[in-house]
Amino acid sequence: MPAGTLYRGREGMWSWVAHRVTGVLIFFFLFVHVLDTALVRVSPEAYDKVVATYKTPIVAVLEYGLVAAILFHALNGLRVIAVDFWSKGPRYQKQMLWTVVGIWVVLMLGAIYPVLGHAARELFGS
C-alpha cells in the first residue's frame, strides 16, 4: 500500500463498501418498483406483461439477491449504529461485523426455499 493510503483493505473498509453498494442496489430496486407500479395507470396490458416476467426463475434469483442486499444493509446498519452510539462500539466493531455476517448467512440459508422454491419447482417440476 502506498504511504498515506486511508484504507488498508480490512473488514471495516469492506463492510463500508458493501453497505454503500447494497444501499445503491436497494435504491435502484425501489426506483424500478415505483416505475413498474406506475405503469398500471398508463397501460394495464404492459403492466401485466412486466408482472409476468417477474414470475421467471431468473427474476427469482434476482429477488434472492435483493433479499441478500436488504438483509445485509439492515444488519450492518444496526452494527453502524452500535459503533456510533455505544461507547465500546469502535473497540468491538470487527467482532460485530463477523456476528452480522454470521446472522446474515443463517438468514440467507433460511430464505433459499421461500424465495427460490417457486423457481426450482418451475425448472425441475413439483
N, C-alpha and C positions, 0 to 999 in steps of 0.2 A: 504494500500500500504506500502511495506517495505520502510524504510528510504533510501534515495538516489536513488529511482526509478526515471528515467528520464521522463517517460511517465505516465500521470495520467488518460488516457482514455478519454480525452476531444475531442472536434471537430477537433482540429489540428492534433492529433495523428491519428484519424480515416480517415481524408482526406489524410494524408501521406500514410497510409496503402492502402487505396482504389486506390490512384494514382499509387503505385507500382504494385498492383495486376492487375489493368487494363492494365498497360504497359506490364506486362509479358503475359497476355492473348492476347493482340494485337500482340506481337512478335510471339507467337506460331501460331496464325492465319496466319500471313504473311509467316511463315516458311512452314506451310501446304499448303498454297496457291501457293507458289513457287514450292513445290514438285508436287502438282497435275497438275499445268500448265506444268511443265517439262515432265509429263507423256505422253503428246500428242506426243512428239518426240520418246518416247520409244515404246509405244503401243497405237495407236489411239482407239482400241477397249476397252482397260482398261480405258482410259480417258473417253470415252463415258459412261461406267458403273459408274465411280465415279461421273460424272456430273449428271447422272440420280438419284443418291442417294441424290444429293443436292436439288432435287425437292420434297422431302418428308416433311410432316408437322413438324417432329422432327427437321430437319435442319432449317426450317423456325423459330422455336423458338430459336435455336442457333444463327441464324442471328440477331434476335431481341436482344439477349444478346450481340452480337458483336456491334450492333449499340449503345446499352447502354454503353458498355465499352469505345467505341471510343468517344462518346459524353461527358461522364463524364471526361475522360482523357484530352480531348481538353479544356473543360470549366475550369476544375481545373488547368490545365497548365496555362491558362490565369490568373487565380487567383494567382498562384505561382509567375508568372512574375510581377504582380501588387504588391504583398507583397515584392518581392525582389528589385524592381526598383522604387517604389513610396515611398516617404519619410513617408507618413502616412499609408502605406500598413500594417505594423505589427499591428498598432492600430485597423484597421478595418478588419483584416483577418477573424474573426468569422462572421461578417455580410456579407462579400464577399462569404464565404463558403455557407451560407444559401441562398444567391442570386443564386449561382451556382446550388445548389440543386433544387431550385425552377424552374430555367430555364430548368434544366435537366428533371425534372418531366413533365413540359409542353411539351417539345420536344419529350419525350418518349411517352406521350399520343398521340401526333400528328403522331408518327411513327407506331402506332399499325396497322392501316388499310393498309398503303403502304407495310409494312413488313410482316404482318401476314394475310393479306386479301386472298392471294392465298391458304394458308394452311387452312383457315376457309372454303373457297369455296370447297376445295378438301374433307374436312372432312364432311361438312354439306350440300354440294350441292350448286348450284348457286341460 
